[in-house]
Amino acid sequence: MAGHHGTHNDLHSEQGAVRGEHPGRATDPVIKVRDLAWLEFQKPDLAASERFAHAFGFSTLTRTADELLLRGTEAGGPCVIVRKGPSKYLGAAFQAADASDVLRLAGAVGASAAQLPENLGGLGVDLVDPSGARVRVVADLYEHPALAAQPAQTLNVGRQTPRVNRTQRPAREPARVERLGHVVLQTTTYLETLDWYLEHLGLIVSDFKYFEGQRERGPTMSFIRCDRGSEPADHHTLAMTLGPRNRYVHSAYQVADLDALAAGGEHLLALGYFRSWGIGRHIEGSQIFDYWRDPDGFLVEHFTDGDLFDNTLEPGWSPMTASGLAQWGPPASADFMGVSPRRADTFRELGSMLTSLRGDNEFDLSRLRGLLKVASS
């Protein structure tokens, strides 16, 4: 696969695939989705969820006793839907090009398409991926007008000095979320689940990661983007990684620039919210990032300045290491890596490592050794 565009180190990764490795795309997918539409969660205290959401930079679209819809400043529908109930990630909705794609997908999998609730509009079909995560594909949604955007700062860079007789004073206020960027999921059936998304939703892989010394066994993580042809798309809309249980890892929301992200972080800290990791710049995707825990323990990310790829770039390949998560910034925190003693989820993850070794999945003893090595690499 490497070779269509010359060497990979002049693109986005130090190396591409070798002969026989996963191609990172399906030959003839059922449809090609355009983007993530929204994510759905269940949380017990909608008032607390809304307070954090406003501090993080969302605006409320609608709120009832049982449901909270949160949006960004860009025109469109909700970024996040929160339903009242015990804390749980419920699933993701992807936006199809039009209703005919929703119907085509429904027919291909033997499911029924249906009208969505009036506050969303449009048509949708509900599926379940091989790891058990709910996937909704939607089209013809009701589009709310854009809200006032947070202006990016005018920067003086070298001899380029457009800002004269003006100071730089970004306010410590919420970093206004512009849009939903991506979601990251962990699965015990990584390759099967990856192929399902490529074949059904037409997603394509930007970068593969593998456990050090185990490349011949195939990848264990992928950063996956929408195939919009020659129109650039985010480096990843979905990322998936092999692990001992099926779970939500984090989701990411775009903000205007580094100043918005950093000043917004100061605002969150002043309110007592917990920064998991940041500020830094990723390698895969290049985003400047800052990670936070919401009141229910869900990990959410502010990001800005991410990569955009069209459909001509083939996947990069690189080993998975903790030090390889960022170009600069503090080392990945224990909380972000899922090994913090302050998190009850850590003990659940450790327990699931033993359970998964006895289960019918892709997470065997060799993969466990590879995963444990990542945390110390």
Secondary structure, DSSP 8 states (H G I E B T S, - for coil): -TTTTS-GGGTTSS----TTS--SS-SS-S----EEEEEEEEES-HHHHHHHHHHHT-EEEEE-SSEEEEE-SSSBS-SEEEEESSSEEEEEEEE-SSHHHHHHHHHHHT---EE--TTT-SEEEEEE-TTS-EEEEEES---B------------BTTB----S------SS-----EEEEEEEEESSHHHHHHHHHHHH--EEEEEEE-TT-GGG--SEEEEE---TTS-EES-SEEEEE-SS-EEEEEEEE-S-HHHHHHHHHHHHHTT-EEEEEEEEESTT--EEEEEE-TTS-EEEEEES--EE-TT---EEEE--SGGGEEESS---HHHHT--TT-HHHHHHHHHHHHHHTSSSS--HHHHHHHHHHHT-
